[in-house]
Amino acid sequence: MRQLFLGIAAAALLAGPAIAELDLEKDELTFGFIKLTDMAPLAVAYENGYFLDEGLFVTLEAQANWKVLLDGVIGGQLDGAHMLAGQPLAATIGYGTEAHIVTPFSMDLNGNGITVSNEVWERMLPHIPKREDGRPQHPISAEALAPVVEAFRAEGKPFNMGMVFPVSTHNYELRYWLAAGGLNPGYYSPENVTGQIGADVFLSVTPPPQMPATLEAGTISGYCVGEPWNQQAVFKGIGVPVITDYQIWKNNPEKVFGISAEFAEQYPNTTLAVTKALIRAAMWLDENDNANRAEAVAMLSRSEYVGADEEVIANSMTGFFEFEKGDKRDIPDFNVFFRHNATYPFYSDAVWYLTQMRRWGQIAEAKPDSWYDEVARSVYKPEIYLEAARMLVDEGLADEADFPWDSDGYKAPTPGGDIIDGIAYDGRSPNAYLDSLPIGLKGGQTVNGTEVEG
């Protein structure tokens, strides 16, 4: 936990740029985060003085897990937090804890990977095409994992994998990759929230920093997590990342900054000020072709933030990703914080998460397309984002051309060529999208007991 002192803060404010003064309703704030590299905008906004520039005195507190973090925001112990994108949506529709959470700011694109144990990797290798230089051909399909899962079944062993939370991007990305390779990751029902109904691969929750140790112990045979915990497996020699989420879905949405709807309504100027500071932090992280990433890596390696070795964090934050030890490949957009309108809270991103909740039974019954749009608009708040962006432009701190002023909140459809299963995604047509996916609930289907009906 980092405490700010008012005397130092006042001096920093005097030395900072000319920022338009907002009449802040609340200026002392506590924000939560999980120790992952994509919490970077919070760390940068703090360390570079962007919060102070806005008159905000911020404390950043690492949280034990995603549930504790969400409960902190709902209970008011935290004023806001680095959140899984699915958390505000799930809370708002009453899946799990019920509370109206909103987001004015998306924190990043991409940033996750899927890692398997050394044993599983060796079993997968005969089923993976090779490049001319002998290295595995990427992206690697879960079709190469299917014979391994079958072998485990023949040996009387379940095939277990870890993900970080039931409504996490990691859960949905791991499920997406498995299903694209013909493996069923299982369904949820109102009576059975394990997500393992009819599963070929059994997914369970493991907190991100514990992933490598859990893999090494043999409790799980693989996992999906954000950085630096895939690269940590490489450095420890205990596992091999087989695919990144950039390779599953190019420039997919990741974390968001979440606040309660009550906070946004009670403290509108404070919300604008926070959003301004976070936008500046995201710009800094991506500016000049990631020129600041080495400084960001040093910042994040500190114990109060991510607390992993600089070398491990740099392996994904500086434009490449290491699969097997020594097999480094260029993935310049593995971590994106501002490019490609990464920080704009698109309704279509929210809709995708909702489709995955429906696909696997967390939303038990079919909903019309209009419902997806209504929920997205109740949670994602681009109007707050654009107001903050306009202020930054007027202050000379951001470029007019860097923001999607005329957007209706929906991205252009993602072409099939940018997604591992070749199936395009259009957020304006969620039910048609669900119907196009071979594995998963569609139409009026429901899960009853152990069976999909309808």
N, C-alpha and C positions, 0 to 999 in steps of 0.2 A: 504494500500500500504506500502510495506517495502522497505526502501532505504538502500543501502549498502554504506559504507564509505571506500574509497580506502586504508586508513591507516590500518584499521582493517582487510580488505581483504588481504593486503599484508602480515600481520603477520600470518593470518590463512594459507596462502599459504606456508609460510616457515615452519609451524608446521605440514603440512599435509603429506600424504604418497608420495612415489616416483611415480609420474605420468609422463608418456611419454608426452613431450611437443609437442603440435600441434601449427603450425603457424596460429593462429586465425585471420580470416579476420575481425571479429567483436566480441568484448568482452563485450559490454554493451547491455543487452537484456531485453525486457519486455515481460512477458508471461501472458496470461489471463486464467481465470478459472471460473467455476460456483461453488457455495457453496454446494458441495456434497462431501461425504467421499472419492469417488474415484479420487479426485484431489490429493490424498495423495502423490503420487510419486513426484509431484512438491514441495509440502511443505517439504517433507523429504530431497529432494536434496538440497533445500535451507537451512533448519535448520541444517542439518548434515554436511554442508560444501562441498558437492560433486560438486556443481557448481563452488565454489571457487577453489577446487582442480584442476579443468580443466582450471582455469584462466578466468572464466566467472563471470561477475558482473550482477546479475539478480535482477529484480524487478518483484514481483508477484502482479497482479491486479485482484480483483474480478470483474466480468462483470454482467450487469443487466439481460441479457438473452442470449440465444444461437445465436440469429440473430446479436445482437450487437457484440458478441464475434467473429463470423465469419467475419463480416464486418471489424472488427479491424485488423484481420490477412490479409484480402484481401487488405485493404487500407494501411497497413504498420504501423499502430499505435501500433499493437502488432507484435512481431517477431514470435510468435507461441502460441499455446493454447491447453488446455485440451478440447477435442472436442467429440461430438457425432460421432460415427463411420460412420454414414450415411452422415455427413456433407461434408467431403472431396470428397466422391463418388458423391453425388448429385451435388455439385458445379462443379466438373470436367465434368460431363455429361450435365451440363447446366440446371438442375432442380432447379428452383429458381434462386438464384444468380449464375452467371457463372464465374468460376475462377479455375485454376489448383492448387489444394491443394494436398499435399502428406503427408504420415506418415511413419516415420522410426521406430515407437515404439507404441505398443499397451499397454494401461495403466492398464488393468485389465480384469478379467473374473467375470461374475455374478454381484451381487450387487444391483439388483432391486427387487421390490415387487409390488403386486397389492393389494390395500386396498379398502374396501367398507365401507359405512356408517353403523352405528349401526342398523338403520332400515332395510337396505338391508340384513345385516348379519342375523338378526332375521328371516327374510323371507326365507333366504337360508337354515337355519339350518335343517328344516324338510327333506330336500332333500340331506343331506350330511351323508354318513355312519359314524357310531361311532366305536371307539375302545372299547376294553373291559373296559378301565378305564373311559369311557364316553366322552372322548375328541374326537373332530372331526378327522376323518381319512384323512391324507394328502398323496399325493397332492389332492387338491380339484379341481374338474373339473368345467368348466363353465356350464356344464349341470345343476348344482345346481342353477345357476343364471337364466337360461332360464325361469322357471316359474315366477320369480320375474319380469323379463322384460315383460313377457306376462301380468302380473297383472297391471303393469304400463300402458301398452297399453290399457288395458280394462278400466282403470281409466282416459284415455285421456291424459296421461302424457308421454313425451319422457323420455327415460332412457339415461342420460348423464354421460359420464366419461371423466376424464382428462388425457392427456399425455403431454409431455413437448415440443415436436416439431414435425412437420410432417415427418422428416427423422430421428427421434430418435429411438434408440433401444426400448424405452418404447412404442412408437406407434406400432412398429412391434411385440413386445412381447405381448402387450395387445390384438392386433388383432389376434395373433396366438392362445392365450388362448381362446378367445371368439369363434373363428372359430372351434377350436378343440372340443368345447362343442356344436357346431351346431348353433351358433349365427353369423350373418353376420355383420361385423363392418363397411361395406360400402366401396364404391370405389371412386377413383379420376378419373377425366378426364381433358384433356387440358382446357376445358371450365369451369370446376367446381372443384376447388381445396380444397373444404371443406372436402373431403374424406367421405362424408355422403350419397352418392348416393346408394339407396337401403338398407340403414342400419337398423338393428334391434337395435343396440346400437350406440348412437351418440357421437363420440369422438371429443374433441376440445383441444386446447393448453392452458395449465396453467403453469406458471413458477414454478420450483420445490419448492422453499421456501413458495410459496403461496398455495400449495396443501391442507394442513390441514385446513387453514382458509376458503378456497373455499368449501371444503367438509362440514365444520361445518355450513357454511351459507346456505347449501342446493342447491347451484348452480349446483353441480355435485353429483352423488351418489356413485362415486368411482374413483380411479385413479391408474395409473402406474407411479412409480417414483423411483429414487435411494434414498439411505439413506443419512441423517437420517429421511427422511420425512414420511416413513411408520411407523417407531418406534415412531415418534412424535405423530402420531394419537393414538397409544396405550397409551402413557403417558398422553395425554390430555383426553383420554376416549371418543373420537369422532368417532372412526372407528376401523375396524379389518382387518389386512392383511390376505388375503385368500390363497396366494401362492407367492413363490419367483421365480425369473427367473431360479435359479438353479433347481427348481422342474419342470419348463417348459421345459428347455433344459440344461442338465447338462454341466457345464463349457462352457457356451456360451460367445462369445466375447462381450466386453462392450466398454468403451471409447478408444480413441486414442489420441496421441499427434500430432497435425496438424501444418504444416508450408506450406508456398507457395512453389510451384516448383521453382519459381525464387529465393527464399531464399536458398533453397537447392543447387541450381546451383551456386549462387553467393558466398555462404559462406560454402563450403563443409567441411572444417575442423571445423568450428564452429558447424555445424550440427552434426558431429561426436562427438564433445566434449559434446554437450547437451545430445545426446543419451547415451553416457557413464555414465553421471551423473544420468540419469533417470534409467538406468539398475541397478546401484548400489543402488538407493533408493528402487526400487522394491525388490531387494534381501534382503535388510534390513527389509522391511516390512514382509517378509515371513520366514526369517531365524529362525532356532531353534524352529520349530513348532509355529511360530507366537509369539515368546517370546517378541518381541518389540512392540506388538500391544497396550499395555496399555500406553506406552510412546507416540505412534502415536495418540491415542485417545485424550490424554491431549493436544497434539500439535494442532490437528484438531479442538478442541473445542474453540480455541481462535477466537476472533471476526474477525481477518483478514483472516481467512480460512473459516471454516464452520459456526462457531458461534452458535453451539447448545450445550446443556448440555453434559458433559462427559458421564453421565449415559445413555443418549439416544444414543450417538454414539457407546458406548461400546456394546450396545445390539446387534449389528450386526457385529462389527469389531473384536470381541473376541471369535468367534467360535459358537455362538448360535444366535437364532432369536426368538423374542417374538411375538406370534400371538395375542391371547386374553391376557389380563392382567394376569400374572401368568403362562401362558402356554408357557414356554420357551422350545424350542427344539434345539437339537444339529444340526447345519449346519456348520461344520468346514470350508467348502469351500464357504461360502456365499460371502466372499470377498477374491479373489485370485489376488495377484499382481505379483508373479514370478513363482510359481509352475505351472506345466503342460504347460510349454513354453508360459505362459500368455503374455509375453512382445514381442514375435516374431510376426511380422505383416504377418499373413498367408493370401495368396490369397483366400483361401477357405472361410475365414471369410468375406472378401470383397464381394465375390460372393453371400453369403447368403443374405447380405443386398440388393444387386441388385435384387435377386429373389423376395424379399419382396416388393421392389418398383414396380416390374413388376406385382406381384400377385395382388396388390391393385390398379393398374392403374396409378401410378406415372410415370412409363415407359409405354407409351400409346400403343406401338406396339411390337410385338414379335421380339426378337433378337436371332441370332444363338449362340450356346455355345461359339464359338470363341470370340464373342463380350464381353461376361462376363469376360473371361480370359484376354483380352486386357485391359479392363477398370481396372480390379484388379491390373494388373502389372503396369499400369500408375500411380496408387495412392499409393499402398502399396509397401514399399521399404525395403525388407529383406536384400538386399545387403549392405545397410548402417548400418542396425542393426548388421549384422554379422561382419562387419569391426570394429565397436565399441566394440563388444563382444570380438573379437580377441585381441584387444589392452588391454582390461581389464584382459584377461587371461595371456597375456604376462607380464603384470605388477604385476601379482600375486594377483589381486583383485577379480578374479572370477575363477570358476572351469570349465575346459574344458568340463566335462560331462554334464554341465547344459544347453548346447545350441544345437539346431538341425542343426548341420553343413551340413549334407547331405540332408536336406529337399529340395523338389522341390517346396515348397511353399504351398502345399496342404496337409491338415491333412487327415488321414485315415477317411473313411466315419463314421459319427456318427450313431451308431445303433439305431433302433427304440425304444429300451428299455430305452434310455437316453432322449427321447423326449415325451412330454405329449400325443401327438396323436398317438404314436407308429410308425410314418413314418420316415424312415431313411433319412439322408441328405448326399449327396455326391457332393461336390463342383465342381467336374470334369464334372458333368452331370446336369447343372442347369435346362434345359428344361424338362428332365425326372422327376426331382424333382417337378417342378411346376405342371406337369401333374398328379402327385400322390396325390396332395392336394385337398380334396373334395370341399372346398370353395375357390374361387379366380380365377383370369384369367389364362387361359392355352392355349397352341397352339397359333392360330392367333386371339383369341378373343380380342375385343375392347369394350370400353364403349361409347355408343352413346346416348346422352341425359340422360335418367334414366334407360336405358336398356343395358345389356351385349349382344353383338352380336358376332356370329361366332361359 
